[in-house]
Amino acid sequence: MLLRLDKRDGRPLHEQVAAAVRRAIAEGECRPGDRLPSARDLAQALDLNVNTVLRGLRSLRDDGVLEFRRGRGVTVAEDADDRSGLLEHARALVAEAARLGYSRTDLIDLIRGIP
């Protein structure tokens, strides 16, 4: 699993870690039942403090996306991919925009204009 953080992103680092893991799950890079690298390995790869990584992972555990099991490490929850419906929402948004006469470029411009 290769996670990347944008150092220019203004969100707290633990939120960026959580978002990167969610994105990996949504894109199928991590599937339900897959074991994640240790927090120490993730922290080293991302050049972050291990506590920052753990905070991000704990928030995902609290949301039901990850499971922490003693002796088995951190795994992706069985229904985690059900929680990542962003792609379906995006498809629906594109379809609705097309129905209303908006092109994808128009839709992108609308999204960029959202504060």
C-alpha positions in Angstrom: 0.0 0.0 0.0 1.5 3.3 -1.1 0.1 6.3 0.7 0.9 9.9 -0.3 0.2 13.1 1.6 0.2 16.5 0.2 2.4 18.7 2.4 0.5 21.8 1.1 -2.8 20.4 2.4 -4.0 22.6 5.3 -5.8 19.8 7.1 -4.2 18.2 10.2 -1.8 15.4 9.3 -3.9 12.7 11.1 -6.9 13.6 8.9 -4.7 13.4 5.8 -3.6 9.9 6.9 -7.2 8.8 7.4 -8.2 10.3 4.0 -5.3 8.5 2.2 -6.3 5.2 3.7 -10.0 5.8 2.8 -8.9 6.6 -0.8 -6.8 3.4 -1.0 -9.9 1.4 0.1 -12.2 3.3 -2.3 -9.8 2.7 -5.2 -9.5 -1.0 -4.4 -5.9 -0.8 -3.4 -6.9 -2.3 0.0 -9.8 -4.7 0.2 -11.8 -5.9 3.1 -9.8 -8.3 5.2 -6.4 -6.9 4.0 -3.9 -6.2 6.7 -2.4 -2.7 6.7 1.3 -2.1 7.3 2.2 -1.4 10.9 1.7 2.2 12.2 5.5 2.4 12.6 6.1 1.4 9.0 3.5 3.8 7.8 4.9 6.6 9.9 8.4 5.9 8.5 7.1 5.8 4.9 5.2 9.1 5.4 7.9 10.7 7.5 5.4 11.3 10.3 5.3 10.7 14.0 3.9 7.3 14.8 1.3 8.9 17.1 0.0 11.0 14.2 -0.5 7.9 12.1 -2.2 6.1 15.0 -4.6 9.0 15.5 -5.6 8.8 11.9 -6.0 5.0 12.0 -8.0 5.2 15.3 -10.5 7.6 13.7 -11.0 5.1 10.9 -11.5 2.3 13.5 -14.1 4.5 15.2 -15.9 5.0 11.9 -15.9 1.2 11.3 -13.5 1.3 8.4 -10.6 -0.5 10.1 -10.5 -3.2 12.8 -7.7 -3.5 15.4 -7.0 -7.0 16.5 -4.4 -8.0 19.0 -1.9 -10.2 17.3 -3.4 -9.6 13.8 -2.7 -5.9 13.5 -4.9 -3.5 11.6 -7.2 -4.9 8.9 -9.7 -3.3 6.6 -13.3 -4.0 7.9 -15.4 -6.4 5.9 -17.9 -3.7 5.0 -15.4 -0.9 4.6 -15.8 -0.7 0.8 -19.6 -0.2 1.3 -18.7 3.0 3.2 -16.7 4.3 0.3 -19.6 5.3 -2.0 -17.9 8.4 -3.4 -17.5 6.9 -6.8 -21.1 6.1 -7.1 -22.1 9.6 -5.9 -19.7 11.1 -8.5 -21.2 9.0 -11.3 -24.7 10.0 -10.2 -23.6 13.7 -10.1 -22.2 13.5 -13.6 -25.4 11.8 -14.9 -27.6 14.4 -13.2 -25.4 17.2 -14.6 -25.7 15.7 -18.1 -29.5 15.4 -17.7 -29.6 19.1 -16.9 -27.5 20.0 -19.9 -24.1 20.5 -18.1 -20.9 19.1 -19.6 -18.2 17.6 -17.5 -16.2 20.7 -17.9 -19.2 22.8 -16.7 -19.5 20.5 -13.7 -15.8 20.7 -12.8 -16.1 24.5 -13.0 -19.1 24.4 -10.7 -17.2 22.2 -8.2 -14.1 24.5 -8.3 -16.4 27.4 -7.5 -17.6 25.8 -4.3 -15.9 27.4 -1.3 
